[in-house]
Amino acid sequence: MDSFFASMTPWPRNDGSLHVYALPDEALRDRLETVSVLLDDVAGLPRMPLSWLHFTVSRLAQFDDIGQAGLTALCDALTRELAGLSPVAVELGAPAPGPVGVTVEAPASPGWDALVAAVRRAAAAVSDDPLPPAPHGPHVSLAYATAPVDDAVVVERLAGATPVSGFTITGLHLVSVTVRPELGTFDWTELASWDLPVG
């Protein structure tokens, strides 16, 4: 496993990147904690704090310095595009190591794809800047590698971990994200939120 932060395309700056997230509820955070603690004290693989666990629906091209008028236009566009979309059920598997971290993943679905597409249409409606790539599917990152990590150690730690199971996404959050490569974490400030269905 290689460093996530060495492999990611650098942001123009490490704070203020606008994202739309879905957030776990308390019950899902509890289930994620059960598997996250299996990674305690793995060198080079700090656990994400439970309060910052998230599903990325889309990273946007803009940063939070677009001004109040820009934020209002973005929120209005999101409200229009999300109108009528329903909550989305995801079925999360067991934690698994990947090339740059440990994730809990769920298969994509028409409902998930509709959420991602709606968010990206809204962002494109208010900015000509090209959007970063869409996420590969619904997932929660439990830990991001900050240095090379022996995959065998992670596989051994996760042996016997069971699927995290189902969760329903019932809301979305526009957030201003800070990446902290020195800590191996992301955190954010919430700017707006929407309950599903909108409208």
C-alpha positions as CSV (number, residue, x, y, z in Angstrom):
1,M,0.0,0.0,0.0
2,D,1.4,3.4,-1.0
3,S,0.8,6.9,0.5
4,F,-2.6,8.3,-0.5
5,F,-1.3,11.8,-0.2
6,A,1.8,11.2,-2.4
7,S,-0.4,9.8,-5.2
8,M,-3.3,12.3,-5.1
9,T,-3.4,15.2,-7.5
10,P,-2.5,18.2,-5.3
11,W,-5.3,20.7,-4.8
12,P,-4.5,24.4,-5.6
13,R,-4.7,24.8,-1.8
14,N,-5.3,22.5,1.1
15,D,-8.4,24.1,2.5
16,G,-11.7,25.3,1.3
17,S,-12.4,22.7,-1.4
18,L,-16.1,22.4,-2.0
19,H,-17.5,18.9,-1.8
20,V,-20.9,17.3,-1.5
21,Y,-21.0,14.5,1.1
22,A,-23.4,12.0,2.5
23,L,-22.7,11.4,6.2
24,P,-23.2,8.3,8.3
25,D,-25.7,8.4,11.1
26,E,-24.8,7.4,14.7
27,A,-25.8,3.8,14.1
28,L,-23.5,3.5,11.1
29,R,-20.7,5.3,12.8
30,D,-20.9,2.7,15.6
31,R,-20.6,-0.1,13.1
32,L,-17.8,1.6,11.3
33,E,-15.9,2.1,14.6
34,T,-16.1,-1.7,15.2
35,V,-14.1,-2.4,12.1
36,S,-12.0,0.8,12.2
37,V,-10.4,-0.1,15.5
38,L,-8.9,-3.2,13.9
39,L,-6.4,-0.8,12.3
40,D,-5.2,0.8,15.6
41,D,-1.5,1.5,15.6
42,V,-0.7,0.3,12.1
43,A,2.4,2.4,11.2
44,G,1.7,4.7,8.3
45,L,-2.1,4.1,8.3
46,P,-3.8,6.6,10.7
47,R,-7.5,6.0,11.3
48,M,-9.9,8.7,10.2
49,P,-11.6,10.1,13.2
50,L,-15.2,8.8,13.4
51,S,-16.6,12.3,13.3
52,W,-15.1,12.9,9.8
53,L,-16.1,9.7,8.1
54,H,-18.1,10.3,5.0
55,F,-19.3,9.3,1.5
56,T,-18.0,11.6,-1.2
57,V,-20.8,12.2,-3.7
58,S,-18.7,14.7,-5.6
59,R,-15.8,17.0,-5.2
60,L,-16.6,20.3,-7.0
61,A,-14.2,22.5,-9.0
62,Q,-14.8,25.5,-6.8
63,F,-13.4,26.6,-3.5
64,D,-15.2,28.4,-0.7
65,D,-13.9,31.8,-1.8
66,I,-16.6,32.1,-4.5
67,G,-18.5,34.7,-2.3
68,Q,-22.0,34.7,-1.0
69,A,-23.5,35.2,-4.4
70,G,-21.6,32.2,-5.8
71,L,-22.6,30.0,-2.8
72,T,-26.2,31.0,-3.1
73,A,-26.2,30.2,-6.9
74,L,-24.7,26.8,-6.2
75,C,-27.1,26.0,-3.4
76,D,-30.1,27.0,-5.6
77,A,-28.8,24.8,-8.4
78,L,-28.4,21.9,-6.0
79,T,-31.9,22.4,-4.7
80,R,-33.3,22.3,-8.3
81,E,-31.3,19.3,-9.4
82,L,-32.0,17.2,-6.2
83,A,-35.7,17.9,-6.4
84,G,-37.7,14.7,-6.4
85,L,-34.7,12.4,-5.8
86,S,-35.3,9.7,-3.2
87,P,-33.2,8.4,-0.3
88,V,-30.6,5.8,-1.5
89,A,-30.0,2.5,0.1
90,V,-26.4,1.2,0.1
91,E,-25.2,-2.2,1.2
92,L,-21.7,-1.9,2.7
93,G,-19.3,-4.8,2.6
94,A,-16.4,-5.7,4.9
95,P,-13.4,-3.3,5.1
96,A,-10.8,-4.1,2.6
97,P,-7.3,-2.7,1.8
98,G,-6.7,-0.9,-1.4
99,P,-3.8,0.7,-3.2
100,V,-3.7,3.7,-0.9
101,G,-5.9,3.0,2.1
102,V,-8.7,1.0,3.7
103,T,-12.3,1.4,2.6
104,V,-15.8,0.0,3.2
105,E,-17.5,-0.1,-0.2
106,A,-21.0,-0.7,-1.6
107,P,-22.1,-1.4,-5.2
108,A,-23.2,1.6,-7.2
109,S,-27.0,1.7,-8.0
110,P,-29.3,3.7,-10.1
111,G,-30.2,5.8,-7.1
112,W,-26.6,6.5,-6.2
113,D,-25.7,7.3,-9.8
114,A,-28.7,9.7,-9.9
115,L,-27.4,11.6,-6.8
116,V,-23.9,11.9,-8.3
117,A,-25.3,13.1,-11.6
118,A,-27.6,15.7,-10.0
119,V,-24.8,17.2,-7.9
120,R,-22.5,17.4,-10.9
121,R,-25.1,19.0,-13.1
122,A,-25.7,21.6,-10.4
123,A,-22.0,22.3,-10.2
124,A,-21.6,22.6,-13.9
125,A,-24.5,25.0,-14.1
126,V,-22.7,27.6,-12.1
127,S,-19.1,27.1,-13.2
128,D,-17.3,26.4,-16.4
129,D,-14.4,24.9,-14.5
130,P,-14.0,21.2,-15.3
131,L,-15.2,18.9,-12.5
132,P,-12.8,16.5,-10.8
133,P,-13.6,12.8,-11.6
134,A,-16.6,11.3,-10.0
135,P,-16.1,8.8,-7.2
136,H,-15.9,5.2,-8.3
137,G,-18.9,4.3,-6.2
138,P,-20.3,4.7,-2.7
139,H,-17.6,4.1,-0.1
140,V,-16.3,5.3,3.3
141,S,-12.5,5.5,3.8
142,L,-11.5,4.3,7.2
143,A,-7.8,5.2,6.8
144,Y,-5.5,6.8,4.3
145,A,-1.9,5.6,4.1
146,T,0.6,8.4,4.8
147,A,3.6,6.1,4.0
148,P,4.2,2.7,2.4
149,V,2.3,0.0,4.4
150,D,2.8,-3.7,4.3
151,D,-0.4,-5.1,2.9
152,A,0.0,-8.4,4.7
153,V,-0.2,-6.5,8.0
154,V,-3.5,-4.9,7.0
155,V,-5.0,-8.1,5.7
156,E,-4.1,-9.9,8.9
157,R,-5.7,-7.1,11.0
158,L,-8.9,-7.3,8.9
159,A,-9.2,-11.0,8.9
160,G,-12.7,-12.1,10.0
161,A,-14.2,-8.6,9.7
162,T,-17.8,-8.9,8.7
163,P,-19.8,-6.7,6.3
164,V,-20.9,-3.4,7.8
165,S,-24.3,-3.9,6.2
166,G,-27.1,-1.6,5.0
167,F,-27.4,2.2,5.3
168,T,-29.9,4.6,3.7
169,I,-28.6,8.0,2.5
170,T,-31.3,10.5,3.6
171,G,-29.5,13.7,3.2
172,L,-26.6,15.5,1.5
173,H,-24.2,18.2,2.8
174,L,-22.3,20.9,1.0
175,V,-19.0,21.2,2.8
176,S,-15.7,23.1,2.7
177,V,-13.0,20.5,3.1
178,T,-9.4,20.7,4.4
179,V,-6.9,18.0,3.6
180,R,-4.2,17.4,6.2
181,P,-1.5,15.2,4.7
182,E,0.6,15.5,7.8
183,L,-2.2,13.8,9.8
184,G,-3.6,11.6,7.1
185,T,-7.1,13.1,7.5
186,F,-9.7,15.3,5.9
187,D,-12.1,17.5,7.9
188,W,-14.7,20.1,6.9
189,T,-17.1,22.9,7.7
190,E,-20.7,22.4,6.7
191,L,-22.2,25.2,4.5
192,A,-25.6,23.8,3.6
193,S,-27.6,20.6,3.7
194,W,-30.6,18.9,2.0
195,D,-32.9,16.2,3.3
196,L,-34.1,13.6,0.7
197,P,-36.5,13.8,-1.0
198,V,-36.0,17.5,-1.7
199,G,-39.2,19.5,-2.3
